Amino acid sequence: MQAALSGYSDAPMRRMAKRFGAPFTLCEVFLDQFVLNVSKKRKARFYLAVKECDHPCGAQVMGSDPNEIVPAALRLVEFGFDLIDLNFACPVPKVLARGRGGALMKDVPRALEIAARVRDALPVQIPLTVKLRKSFDDSPENAEHLFDLLDGLFRLGVSAVTLHGRTVRERYTGVADWEIVRRAAEFVHARGGKMLGSGDLFSAETALKRMAETNVDGVAIARGAIGNPWIFRDLNALYAGEPLPSPPSVAEQLDVIREHWSLSEDLYGFRRASTEMRKFLLKYAEFHPRKEELRMAFVKFRSVDELERIFKVYYETADEGKGGL
Ligand SMILES: Cc1cc2nc3c(=O)[nH]c(=O)nc-3n(C[C@H](O)[C@H](O)[C@H](O)COP(=O)(O)O)c2cc1C
């Protein structure tokens, strides 16, 4: 699936992921209070609108008070999301200071209370899933909590968890621990649940290898999908036993960038689309034979004309993008 990615997994990114074969996509995390207070205007349109083409699509919510997170989850269902995912993993210090996100990895009773209250309140046909990290930190007492949490979550009717093999304290440093994902998957399967793994999946080959090694039911592709929707096409091909498709040609890269750009501009308008898309463009540039130069050009453009000129010079020349400004 396309993982939840704050600042990235907006509707345009999710639509691109889906078009390239991601069977399921997840929004970036929403704070429960944001969901409760947002009016049905601009912000709701940017963040919470679900179109026919988006299904199946999940919303991720974060909070520490069941009295807020429950109505927020219900509101997300009203907006049309097919699944609710609880975030017990976010490592941002401000979030932890309020007992939200990753702080719940060391407060098992509260985490289970939140999950139980949300599960009870949601319509039965809406699955509840949870995003976890391997532990809050490296201390032995906190390491114990993962299995208590998993046991409790599946007892109360959670459908699946996604486990990121890093501690909250590690944030995104070091290497993700897939051995803990393997052990947790075994534990979860013994309880009839489903487990997805997350961490350092930057290519389809790695994702497939991790699936085979750990017996997870799926993987969440996160940073590896930024400016690379082809990762879903590639993973589907490998999973079906087919050869790895060739990397996109420069012409294909441009088609996909234009498609992503147009989804973004339709949603946000040019100004905001430029900000949202620039971070994707820098990643799309990784596929280009002259990536360094192209990255500099993507950092600098200020108008549609300048962007079109970049496209023309780097992508529309006949010799596989060997032009230059
Ligand atoms: C910029 C960024 C934003 C993220 N936002 C979220 C989020 O909103 N919700 C969530 O559950 N995980 C979030 N994550 C974690 C990812 O979903 C994923 O678990 C993590 O990046 C490990 O996978 P990777 O190493 O393949 O990127 C975020 C990660 C990054 C780098």
The ligand as an SDF file (V2000), in Angstrom:
LIG
                    3D

 31 33  0  0  0  0  0  0  0  0999 V2000
    8.1760   12.8240    5.6730 C   0  0  0  0  0  0  0  0  0  0  0  0
    7.5260   11.6570    6.3530 C   0  0  0  0  0  0  0  0  0  0  0  0
    6.2180   11.7590    6.7910 C   0  0  0  0  0  0  0  0  0  0  0  0
    5.5920   10.6740    7.4250 C   0  0  0  0  0  0  0  0  0  0  0  0
    4.2880   10.7920    7.8170 N   0  0  0  0  0  0  0  0  0  0  0  0
    3.6630    9.7360    8.3810 C   0  0  0  0  0  0  0  0  0  0  0  0
    2.2990    9.8180    8.7500 C   0  0  0  0  0  0  0  0  0  0  0  0
    1.6220   10.8340    8.5710 O   0  0  0  0  0  0  0  0  0  0  0  0
    1.7400    8.7120    9.3330 N   0  0  0  0  0  0  0  0  0  0  0  0
    2.4520    7.5520    9.5260 C   0  0  0  0  0  0  0  0  0  0  0  0
    1.9130    6.5910   10.0410 O   0  0  0  0  0  0  0  0  0  0  0  0
    3.7360    7.4590    9.1830 N   0  0  0  0  0  0  0  0  0  0  0  0
    4.3570    8.5110    8.6010 C   0  0  0  0  0  0  0  0  0  0  0  0
    5.6580    8.3890    8.2130 N   0  0  0  0  0  0  0  0  0  0  0  0
    6.3430    7.0910    8.3720 C   0  0  0  0  0  0  0  0  0  0  0  0
    6.2260    6.2570    7.0950 C   0  0  0  0  0  0  0  0  0  0  0  0
    4.8950    5.8980    6.8020 O   0  0  0  0  0  0  0  0  0  0  0  0
    7.0860    4.9740    7.1880 C   0  0  0  0  0  0  0  0  0  0  0  0
    6.5860    4.1420    8.2030 O   0  0  0  0  0  0  0  0  0  0  0  0
    8.5500    5.2790    7.4670 C   0  0  0  0  0  0  0  0  0  0  0  0
    9.0010    6.3640    6.6640 O   0  0  0  0  0  0  0  0  0  0  0  0
    9.4290    4.0520    7.1970 C   0  0  0  0  0  0  0  0  0  0  0  0
    9.3540    3.6650    5.8530 O   0  0  0  0  0  0  0  0  0  0  0  0
   10.4970    4.0730    4.7660 P   0  0  0  0  0  0  0  0  0  0  0  0
   11.8230    3.9110    5.5040 O   0  0  0  0  0  0  0  0  0  0  0  0
   10.2990    3.0740    3.6670 O   0  0  0  0  0  0  0  0  0  0  0  0
   10.2520    5.4860    4.3950 O   0  0  0  0  0  0  0  0  0  0  0  0
    6.3070    9.4580    7.6290 C   0  0  0  0  0  0  0  0  0  0  0  0
    7.6370    9.3710    7.1890 C   0  0  0  0  0  0  0  0  0  0  0  0
    8.2480   10.4310    6.5670 C   0  0  0  0  0  0  0  0  0  0  0  0
    9.6660   10.3010    6.0940 C   0  0  0  0  0  0  0  0  0  0  0  0
  1  2  1  0
  2  3  1  0
  2 30  2  0
  3  4  2  0
  4  5  1  0
  4 28  1  0
  5  6  2  0
  6  7  1  0
  6 13  1  0
  7  8  2  0
  7  9  1  0
  9 10  1  0
 10 11  2  0
 10 12  1  0
 12 13  2  0
 13 14  1  0
 14 15  1  0
 14 28  1  0
 15 16  1  0
 16 17  1  0
 16 18  1  0
 18 19  1  0
 18 20  1  0
 20 21  1  0
 20 22  1  0
 22 23  1  0
 23 24  1  0
 24 25  2  0
 24 26  1  0
 24 27  1  0
 28 29  2  0
 29 30  1  0
 30 31  1  0
M  END
$$$$
